Amino acid sequence: MRFVVLFLALCFSTAVVADNPTRIIIPLQLSGHTLTAEVAHTITTRAQGLMHRDTLAESSGMLFVFPRVGRYSMWMLNTHIPLSVAYIDEKGIIFNILDMVPHTTAAHSSAGLAKYALEMNQGWFSANQIKVGEKVMGLEQAPAAE
């Protein structure tokens, strides 16, 4: 019986990995809230972002890791989910938060030099009373940008 359970567990985990072997998810802490963030650290994953997805689990988001500190912009082309984006400096401090409308090409730009951007369901930051100046913990777990 143990063999069957082990076999099924291995089959299930292989199916999950085979579905998206490059998907990296890390936990982040922000003002006492824990969230899970899928990491977009490659050119391909940053370009894809959350496009073509219909849902995003509560307290889940996408962390964009940029190759160098700079001014970046996000847009919502082919994105079905209303999102909010927080731009974060290399020390982990949020310096601006913007709401974004699905299926638009308007640029939502960082107000300063960003190393990261964190996209969450629209309103998540305000609902959790997350404001500019707060620090995101756990960013060191993200792989370096490629």
C-alpha positions in Angstrom: 0.0 0.0 0.0 2.8 2.4 0.8 4.3 1.7 -2.6 1.0 2.7 -4.3 0.8 6.0 -2.3 4.4 6.8 -3.1 3.9 5.9 -6.8 0.8 8.2 -7.0 2.6 11.0 -5.2 5.5 10.8 -7.6 3.2 10.7 -10.7 1.3 13.8 -9.4 4.4 15.8 -8.7 5.9 14.9 -12.1 2.7 16.1 -13.8 2.9 19.4 -11.9 6.5 19.9 -12.8 5.9 18.9 -16.4 3.1 21.4 -16.7 5.6 24.3 -16.2 9.1 23.2 -15.2 10.4 26.8 -15.1 7.8 28.2 -12.7 9.3 29.5 -9.6 7.1 30.5 -6.6 8.4 32.2 -3.5 6.8 33.5 -0.3 7.0 37.2 0.5 6.1 39.1 3.7 4.6 42.6 3.6 3.3 44.4 6.6 2.4 41.2 8.4 0.8 39.6 5.3 2.2 36.6 3.6 1.7 36.2 -0.1 3.0 33.8 -2.7 4.7 35.3 -5.8 5.4 33.6 -9.1 8.8 35.0 -10.2 9.2 36.5 -13.7 13.0 36.8 -13.9 13.7 35.9 -17.6 13.0 38.0 -20.7 10.3 35.5 -21.6 8.6 35.3 -18.3 8.7 39.1 -17.9 7.3 39.6 -21.4 4.5 37.1 -20.7 3.6 38.3 -17.2 0.0 37.5 -16.3 -1.3 37.7 -19.8 -4.0 35.2 -20.9 -4.9 34.2 -17.3 -8.5 34.4 -16.2 -7.9 34.3 -12.4 -5.3 35.0 -9.8 -5.6 33.4 -6.4 -6.1 35.7 -3.4 -2.8 36.7 -1.8 -0.9 35.5 -4.9 0.9 37.6 -7.5 3.8 37.9 -9.8 7.2 39.4 -8.9 9.1 40.8 -11.8 12.9 40.9 -11.3 14.6 43.3 -13.6 18.2 42.9 -14.8 19.2 46.3 -13.5 17.8 49.1 -11.5 15.9 51.5 -13.8 12.6 53.0 -14.8 10.1 50.4 -16.0 6.5 50.4 -17.2 3.7 47.8 -17.3 0.7 47.5 -19.6 -2.3 45.2 -19.7 -2.4 44.0 -23.3 -3.9 40.5 -23.3 -4.3 40.6 -19.6 -7.8 39.7 -18.4 -7.4 40.3 -14.6 -7.6 43.8 -13.1 -4.2 44.3 -11.3 -2.4 46.6 -9.1 1.4 47.0 -9.4 3.9 48.1 -6.7 7.3 49.2 -7.9 10.0 48.3 -5.5 13.6 49.6 -5.2 16.7 47.3 -4.7 16.4 47.6 -0.9 12.8 46.2 -1.0 11.0 49.5 -0.4 7.7 50.2 -2.3 7.9 53.6 -3.9 4.7 53.7 -6.0 1.5 51.6 -6.4 -0.8 51.9 -9.5 -4.1 50.2 -10.5 -4.2 48.9 -14.1 -7.2 48.2 -16.3 -7.4 45.0 -18.3 -6.9 45.0 -22.1 -5.3 48.4 -22.3 -1.9 49.6 -23.6 -1.5 52.6 -21.3 1.9 52.6 -19.7 1.9 52.4 -15.9 5.4 53.6 -15.0 7.6 53.4 -12.0 8.0 56.8 -10.3 11.7 56.0 -9.6 14.4 53.5 -10.1 13.0 50.0 -9.7 14.6 46.6 -9.2 11.3 44.8 -8.8 7.6 45.1 -9.6 4.9 43.1 -7.8 1.5 42.6 -9.5 -1.4 41.6 -7.3 -5.2 41.5 -7.8 -6.5 45.0 -8.1 -7.1 46.5 -4.7 -5.0 44.0 -2.8 -2.5 46.6 -1.6 -5.2 49.0 -0.4 -7.4 46.3 1.1 -4.4 45.2 3.2 -3.4 48.8 4.0 -0.1 48.5 2.2 1.4 51.9 1.4 4.3 53.5 -0.2 7.4 53.3 2.0 6.7 49.7 3.3 9.3 47.0 2.9 8.8 43.7 1.1 10.6 40.8 2.9 11.8 37.7 1.1 13.1 39.2 -2.1 16.5 37.6 -1.7 14.8 34.2 -2.4 14.1 35.3 -6.0 16.6 34.2 -8.7 18.7 36.9 -10.3 17.3 38.4 -13.5 18.4 36.9 -16.8 
